[in-house]
Amino acid sequence: MLASGKKRGIIPIGFLPQHRFVAPETEIFHVERDFDSRIAARFGFEKPETREINKSKHEQLELTDDMVDWVRNYYAKDFETFGYDRPS
């Protein structure tokens, strides 16, 4: 229980900040920008052809400013660790 009297929620592991699962000596690859130059060359394979599958039929979720601020703060260390821009 938190000091506010509210129960602490359980966060599924997939939503935990991912920097917690990376050792300091881990080499990080970004598939979206490193595939050709680092991943394929290092592991000896060519970039596969890709196709769109499982595209959502739902409308895109609109986030409020408070939601964006929460994501920005909760995952701040992830954005820094993995070299991604924080959402605006």
Summary of the structure (lengths in Angstrom):
residues: 88
radius of gyration: 17.8
end to end distance: 32.1
largest distance: 54.8
contacts: 117
relative contact order: 0.15
helix: 42%
strand: 0%
